[in-house]
Amino acid sequence: MSFNIALSGLNAASSDLNVTGNNIANAGTVGFKNSRAEFADVFATSQLGVASNAIGQGVRLNNVKQIFTQGNFDFTGNTLDLAVDGNGFFRMSDGGALSYTRAGAFELSRDGWIENAQGQRLTGYVATPEGNLTGALGELRVDTGDVDPRATSSMGVQANLDARAEQPTLAFDPDNPETYNESTSTTVFDSLGRPQLATFYFVRGDNDNEWQIHTDINGETLGPTDVVFNGDGSLSTVDGDNDPNVNFLFNAGTTPGLGGADDLAIDVDFGRLTQFGTPFGVSGLPQDGFTAGQFSSLDVDDSGVIFARYTNGQSQVLGQVAMTRFPSPENLTQLGENSWAESFASGAALVGTPGASGLGTVRSGALEESNVDITQQLVKMITAQRNFQANAKMISTQDQVTQEIINIR
């Protein structure tokens, strides 16, 4: 009997050493989670239970439990190296078969898919070609092509006109600075993405609170737009209307520099104009057009949103990384290659965006290191070794006792 009990102890100590050895072997494996051996004692039982004088039958390996504590970060500077800060797993697809991992060493395939070294594709919330997240889950792909130009269709004029200004004595002439009080310029874009110079000329009107604004592109001047202010300096009306927006149409056939492009229609918002007794100043001339651009780089923010950046200064959302958590992650099925699969005991996968519903955030340019503590594992190895030696000694002692019994005459 003692032989079998001690043999079970040897097997248990050997299993403990194997688990510890596996932890130590993966101390440098990205995204690895260490395990611990859990044991249970063995009793011979029946339907009537265990006798009060029953002696245990040894020990058995009850479970190898995974420990999902946070690992340290190794900052690599590579945009597609992603680490989970908190709870959750990356959701991977291998031809539709789902798996989950904490190892975020990703790269672009030749077709633009975000993959790991095993060829599994990162999944998330896909975006439309216009850069709007759809909420639909799918494999994430990066389009490294050029971005088409966008003609300016709207812009705003944010400025203060000096209430102390005097009305010019000469009729407006854009080539004669004495015929207008102030001017400001900005760049707009035609349908071919070519930059065009847009200039606004401000002329004090007949009355104190009245101004005229002439809008010019490359020498083609439209207007004037009549602007009236209230006594407190706020905008009252634009062309006699409470709507501060005015649409200007520059004909491509007559406007210099627009040849070959479509007509340029721009809706200009004058609603941020003021008239105070301070010098003329422009705080902004925002517009929505841009020239064509080439793919430059990728960015991933803490919420997992992936941005493509282009040489024209524009950025576009390509998708958002999806995160997954489980009611009981310790019961996930290990698949190897730092990945796990859902099991009945783990519970169903709960998918969400990083930072929501108890899910961790995403750190771009970093990898989560193994959570193995080498010092702790070496102590466990020594303990398991001593347990093995003690059980071996038990077998040796039982052998001596048996031999003494055999030698009785």
CORPEZI-V908820 format. One record per residue. N is the residue number from 1. PSI is psi in degrees with one decimal (999 if undefined). NEAR is the number of other ideal C-beta (glycine too) atoms within 8 Angstrom. Layout:
n:N psi:PSI near:NEAR
n:N psi:PSI near:NEAR
This chain:
n:1 psi:-45.2 near:5
n:2 psi:-30.2 near:8
n:3 psi:-46.4 near:8
n:4 psi:-38.4 near:9
n:5 psi:-47.4 near:12
n:6 psi:-34.1 near:14
n:7 psi:-39.3 near:11
n:8 psi:-35.1 near:13
n:9 psi:-39.4 near:14
n:10 psi:-44.1 near:12
n:11 psi:-39.7 near:9
n:12 psi:-45.0 near:14
n:13 psi:-36.3 near:13
n:14 psi:-41.1 near:9
n:15 psi:-40.7 near:10
n:16 psi:-39.9 near:14
n:17 psi:-39.3 near:12
n:18 psi:-43.6 near:8
n:19 psi:-44.3 near:12
n:20 psi:-42.1 near:12
n:21 psi:-38.8 near:9
n:22 psi:-39.0 near:9
n:23 psi:-46.7 near:12
n:24 psi:-39.6 near:12
n:25 psi:-28.8 near:6
n:26 psi:21.5 near:11
n:27 psi:-24.0 near:11
n:28 psi:12.9 near:5
n:29 psi:122.6 near:9
n:30 psi:129.5 near:12
n:31 psi:5.1 near:13
n:32 psi:143.1 near:13
n:33 psi:126.4 near:12
n:34 psi:161.8 near:13
n:35 psi:163.2 near:11
n:36 psi:143.7 near:8
n:37 psi:132.8 near:11
n:38 psi:131.9 near:9
n:39 psi:158.9 near:10
n:40 psi:144.3 near:7
n:41 psi:160.9 near:7
n:42 psi:129.3 near:10
n:43 psi:144.6 near:8
n:44 psi:114.7 near:7
n:45 psi:162.1 near:5
n:46 psi:-174.9 near:5
n:47 psi:-19.5 near:3
n:48 psi:0.4 near:3
n:49 psi:-156.2 near:6
n:50 psi:133.1 near:7
n:51 psi:152.9 near:5
n:52 psi:-24.0 near:4
n:53 psi:17.5 near:4
n:54 psi:145.3 near:8
n:55 psi:138.1 near:5
n:56 psi:154.7 near:8
n:57 psi:11.0 near:9
n:58 psi:-148.3 near:12
n:59 psi:154.1 near:9
n:60 psi:155.2 near:9
n:61 psi:117.3 near:10
n:62 psi:-37.3 near:6
n:63 psi:149.7 near:6
n:64 psi:103.3 near:9
n:65 psi:135.2 near:8
n:66 psi:140.1 near:11
n:67 psi:109.3 near:9
n:68 psi:51.0 near:6
n:69 psi:160.1 near:6
n:70 psi:134.3 near:7
n:71 psi:164.1 near:12
n:72 psi:161.9 near:6
n:73 psi:137.7 near:11
n:74 psi:109.8 near:9
n:75 psi:116.3 near:6
n:76 psi:-24.6 near:8
n:77 psi:-5.4 near:5
n:78 psi:122.6 near:6
n:79 psi:-39.8 near:9
n:80 psi:8.5 near:11
n:81 psi:111.9 near:14
n:82 psi:139.3 near:14
n:83 psi:144.7 near:11
n:84 psi:121.3 near:16
n:85 psi:93.3 near:9
n:86 psi:-154.0 near:8
n:87 psi:153.4 near:7
n:88 psi:169.1 near:10
n:89 psi:152.1 near:13
n:90 psi:143.4 near:14
n:91 psi:117.8 near:15
n:92 psi:149.6 near:14
n:93 psi:130.4 near:11
n:94 psi:86.5 near:10
n:95 psi:28.3 near:4
n:96 psi:-19.7 near:5
n:97 psi:124.9 near:6
n:98 psi:141.4 near:11
n:99 psi:171.3 near:11
n:100 psi:142.2 near:14
n:101 psi:158.5 near:13
n:102 psi:-7.3 near:11
n:103 psi:113.3 near:14
n:104 psi:32.2 near:14
n:105 psi:92.2 near:9
n:106 psi:162.1 near:10
n:107 psi:166.8 near:9
n:108 psi:133.9 near:10
n:109 psi:173.3 near:9
n:110 psi:-20.1 near:4
n:111 psi:3.8 near:5
n:112 psi:2.8 near:9
n:113 psi:145.2 near:11
n:114 psi:113.3 near:13
n:115 psi:162.3 near:13
n:116 psi:-174.7 near:12
n:117 psi:-21.3 near:6
n:118 psi:1.9 near:8
n:119 psi:7.2 near:8
n:120 psi:140.5 near:11
n:121 psi:136.2 near:12
n:122 psi:135.9 near:14
n:123 psi:159.8 near:12
n:124 psi:-162.1 near:14
n:125 psi:117.2 near:13
n:126 psi:159.5 near:10
n:127 psi:156.6 near:12
n:128 psi:165.8 near:6
n:129 psi:-22.3 near:4
n:130 psi:-4.3 near:4
n:131 psi:22.5 near:8
n:132 psi:128.8 near:7
n:133 psi:135.1 near:10
n:134 psi:-20.5 near:8
n:135 psi:-1.7 near:4
n:136 psi:136.5 near:6
n:137 psi:139.3 near:9
n:138 psi:177.3 near:8
n:139 psi:136.4 near:9
n:140 psi:134.1 near:15
n:141 psi:140.9 near:10
n:142 psi:121.0 near:12
n:143 psi:111.1 near:8
n:144 psi:15.6 near:7
n:145 psi:177.0 near:5
n:146 psi:157.6 near:8
n:147 psi:134.8 near:12
n:148 psi:153.6 near:6
n:149 psi:161.7 near:12
n:150 psi:125.9 near:10
n:151 psi:143.5 near:11
n:152 psi:126.6 near:13
n:153 psi:-18.8 near:9
n:154 psi:151.3 near:10
n:155 psi:167.3 near:15
n:156 psi:152.5 near:13
n:157 psi:112.0 near:14
n:158 psi:104.3 near:10
n:159 psi:160.7 near:13
n:160 psi:129.6 near:12
n:161 psi:132.9 near:14
n:162 psi:117.0 near:13
n:163 psi:-15.2 near:9
n:164 psi:-1.6 near:5
n:165 psi:149.7 near:10
n:166 psi:149.8 near:6
n:167 psi:131.0 near:8
n:168 psi:149.9 near:11
n:169 psi:-15.3 near:3
n:170 psi:154.8 near:8
n:171 psi:149.9 near:4
n:172 psi:132.0 near:12
n:173 psi:114.0 near:7
n:174 psi:-20.5 near:11
n:175 psi:-4.3 near:3
n:176 psi:104.5 near:7
n:177 psi:-18.0 near:5
n:178 psi:-6.7 near:5
n:179 psi:0.7 near:10
n:180 psi:158.2 near:12
n:181 psi:-46.8 near:11
n:182 psi:162.8 near:10
n:183 psi:157.5 near:9
n:184 psi:150.1 near:10
n:185 psi:157.3 near:7
n:186 psi:172.4 near:8
n:187 psi:131.2 near:8
n:188 psi:172.6 near:14
n:189 psi:140.6 near:14
n:190 psi:-175.7 near:15
n:191 psi:-15.7 near:8
n:192 psi:2.8 near:7
n:193 psi:11.2 near:11
n:194 psi:136.9 near:9
n:195 psi:138.1 near:7
n:196 psi:142.5 near:13
n:197 psi:118.7 near:8
n:198 psi:130.8 near:13
n:199 psi:137.5 near:11
n:200 psi:128.6 near:12
n:201 psi:131.2 near:13
n:202 psi:123.7 near:14
n:203 psi:126.2 near:15
n:204 psi:135.4 near:10
n:205 psi:-171.0 near:9
n:206 psi:-34.7 near:4
n:207 psi:162.2 near:5
n:208 psi:-34.9 near:4
n:209 psi:16.5 near:9
n:210 psi:140.3 near:12
n:211 psi:155.7 near:13
n:212 psi:136.7 near:13
n:213 psi:124.3 near:14
n:214 psi:129.5 near:15
n:215 psi:125.5 near:13
n:216 psi:138.8 near:13
n:217 psi:114.9 near:15
n:218 psi:35.4 near:10
n:219 psi:-10.3 near:7
n:220 psi:109.5 near:11
n:221 psi:130.4 near:9
n:222 psi:156.9 near:9
n:223 psi:-159.0 near:9
n:224 psi:158.6 near:8
n:225 psi:122.8 near:12
n:226 psi:123.2 near:12
n:227 psi:130.9 near:13
n:228 psi:135.4 near:10
n:229 psi:156.0 near:15
n:230 psi:172.5 near:8
n:231 psi:-21.2 near:5
n:232 psi:7.7 near:4
n:233 psi:-5.5 near:9
n:234 psi:159.7 near:7
n:235 psi:136.0 near:13
n:236 psi:-65.8 near:7
n:237 psi:157.9 near:10
n:238 psi:116.6 near:14
n:239 psi:39.6 near:7
n:240 psi:10.9 near:5
n:241 psi:151.5 near:6
n:242 psi:-14.0 near:4
n:243 psi:118.2 near:5
n:244 psi:-0.8 near:10
n:245 psi:134.4 near:10
n:246 psi:131.7 near:10
n:247 psi:128.4 near:8
n:248 psi:133.6 near:11
n:249 psi:114.7 near:8
n:250 psi:116.0 near:13
n:251 psi:128.0 near:9
n:252 psi:-23.7 near:13
n:253 psi:-20.1 near:5
n:254 psi:-20.1 near:5
n:255 psi:122.4 near:12
n:256 psi:138.5 near:6
n:257 psi:-9.8 near:9
n:258 psi:5.1 near:15
n:259 psi:131.9 near:6
n:260 psi:-12.5 near:5
n:261 psi:172.2 near:11
n:262 psi:162.8 near:7
n:263 psi:145.1 near:8
n:264 psi:107.0 near:17
n:265 psi:120.7 near:9
n:266 psi:127.4 near:14
n:267 psi:111.4 near:11
n:268 psi:128.1 near:13
n:269 psi:113.9 near:11
n:270 psi:12.2 near:15
n:271 psi:-14.4 near:8
n:272 psi:18.9 near:11
n:273 psi:143.7 near:14
n:274 psi:163.8 near:11
n:275 psi:98.5 near:11
n:276 psi:165.5 near:8
n:277 psi:47.9 near:5
n:278 psi:161.0 near:6
n:279 psi:154.0 near:5
n:280 psi:134.4 near:11
n:281 psi:141.3 near:7
n:282 psi:123.4 near:9
n:283 psi:-14.6 near:7
n:284 psi:146.4 near:7
n:285 psi:63.8 near:10
n:286 psi:142.1 near:7
n:287 psi:158.3 near:12
n:288 psi:9.3 near:9
n:289 psi:163.1 near:10
n:290 psi:160.3 near:11
n:291 psi:173.6 near:9
n:292 psi:150.5 near:9
n:293 psi:155.6 near:13
n:294 psi:150.6 near:8
n:295 psi:132.7 near:12
n:296 psi:-52.3 near:7
n:297 psi:172.7 near:7
n:298 psi:149.2 near:10
n:299 psi:143.4 near:10
n:300 psi:121.8 near:13
n:301 psi:179.3 near:9
n:302 psi:-22.8 near:8
n:303 psi:6.1 near:10
n:304 psi:6.5 near:15
n:305 psi:130.0 near:11
n:306 psi:124.2 near:15
n:307 psi:138.3 near:12
n:308 psi:132.9 near:13
n:309 psi:143.5 near:10
n:310 psi:162.6 near:14
n:311 psi:-14.0 near:6
n:312 psi:10.7 near:9
n:313 psi:0.4 near:6
n:314 psi:158.5 near:9
n:315 psi:153.3 near:8
n:316 psi:137.0 near:9
n:317 psi:128.5 near:12
n:318 psi:-17.1 near:12
n:319 psi:-179.4 near:13
n:320 psi:130.1 near:14
n:321 psi:134.2 near:15
n:322 psi:141.3 near:13
n:323 psi:151.4 near:17
n:324 psi:139.3 near:14
n:325 psi:164.0 near:13
n:326 psi:147.7 near:14
n:327 psi:-34.7 near:6
n:328 psi:79.4 near:8
n:329 psi:-24.5 near:11
n:330 psi:-18.7 near:8
n:331 psi:14.1 near:9
n:332 psi:151.0 near:13
n:333 psi:124.7 near:8
n:334 psi:133.2 near:6
n:335 psi:-7.2 near:8
n:336 psi:175.7 near:5
n:337 psi:34.1 near:5
n:338 psi:33.2 near:10
n:339 psi:158.7 near:13
n:340 psi:162.3 near:12
n:341 psi:152.7 near:10
n:342 psi:142.1 near:11
n:343 psi:170.2 near:8
n:344 psi:-39.7 near:3
n:345 psi:-27.2 near:6
n:346 psi:-22.3 near:13
n:347 psi:166.9 near:7
n:348 psi:148.0 near:6
n:349 psi:135.4 near:10
n:350 psi:115.0 near:9
n:351 psi:137.8 near:8
n:352 psi:-175.0 near:11
n:353 psi:150.1 near:11
n:354 psi:135.0 near:15
n:355 psi:-5.8 near:8
n:356 psi:152.0 near:7
n:357 psi:41.8 near:6
n:358 psi:8.2 near:5
n:359 psi:149.3 near:15
n:360 psi:171.4 near:11
n:361 psi:171.4 near:12
n:362 psi:130.9 near:16
n:363 psi:113.6 near:11
n:364 psi:146.4 near:11
n:365 psi:20.4 near:9
n:366 psi:154.6 near:12
n:367 psi:142.6 near:14
n:368 psi:121.7 near:15
n:369 psi:168.3 near:10
n:370 psi:144.6 near:13
n:371 psi:18.2 near:11
n:372 psi:127.5 near:11
n:373 psi:106.1 near:7
n:374 psi:-43.1 near:8
n:375 psi:-45.7 near:6
n:376 psi:-40.7 near:7
n:377 psi:-35.5 near:14
n:378 psi:-38.0 near:9
n:379 psi:-42.4 near:8
n:380 psi:-36.0 near:10
n:381 psi:-43.1 near:12
n:382 psi:-41.5 near:8
n:383 psi:-45.1 near:9
n:384 psi:-37.5 near:12
n:385 psi:-43.1 near:10
n:386 psi:-38.5 near:8
n:387 psi:-40.8 near:12
n:388 psi:-45.3 near:12
n:389 psi:-40.4 near:8
n:390 psi:-42.6 near:9
n:391 psi:-35.5 near:13
n:392 psi:-39.3 near:10
n:393 psi:-35.1 near:8
n:394 psi:-41.2 near:12
n:395 psi:-41.6 near:13
n:396 psi:-42.0 near:8
n:397 psi:-44.3 near:8
n:398 psi:-33.6 near:11
n:399 psi:-42.2 near:8
n:400 psi:-42.5 near:8
n:401 psi:-44.6 near:8
n:402 psi:-39.7 near:8
n:403 psi:-37.6 near:8
n:404 psi:-39.7 near:8
n:405 psi:-41.0 near:7
n:406 psi:-33.0 near:6
n:407 psi:-6.5 near:6
n:408 psi:133.5 near:5
n:409 psi:999 near:2
